[in-house]
């Protein structure tokens, strides 16, 4: 009964046989992804630097593709349920040693199996709710971007129409021509007597010179 229930669970399986690496080395990588979702397992394998990480990642992608093809399961709806590595055929080789002896070399192989199954309904509900939220956010961003582009396009069109209207209206020019006129002013000659000059000149040394001239003129009259 339990076997029948397990067989009825939607799952995807992938097997790699005869991989030239010991099963113990492969198991170290398989232990890192067992029980994780397929997406998280792929992210983990992309960071592992062991040699078995690359073939295990390819095998996991194959198992997820089988689950999608057979049962229509999305990659984010499955998790790594079962992983194991069995020992395969061991190739026996030898290396020449001293005194005609031979050293034994064992080239081990392994069979790797990965089984992915559908996540429980509780986890699927959380994943689907998260997916719907992301889709709603993307749709809202697209709507906002489209509305922003339409508003900017309408504003640019309105500005262009306004520029065309302003260029079409011609305003009359009220320029006034102003001619340059030359005004010539002739200096006015004013005649003054020496006494008036002496009375009006009050600047520094000019007063003394005028006084000398007046005294000389009086002495000449007396003589």
Helices and strands as residue ranges (DSSP letters): H 2-8, E 11-19, H 23-33, H 38-47, H 52-71, G 75-77, E 78-87, E 91-96, G 98-100, E 102-107, E 110-118, H 121-168, H 194-200, H 206-222
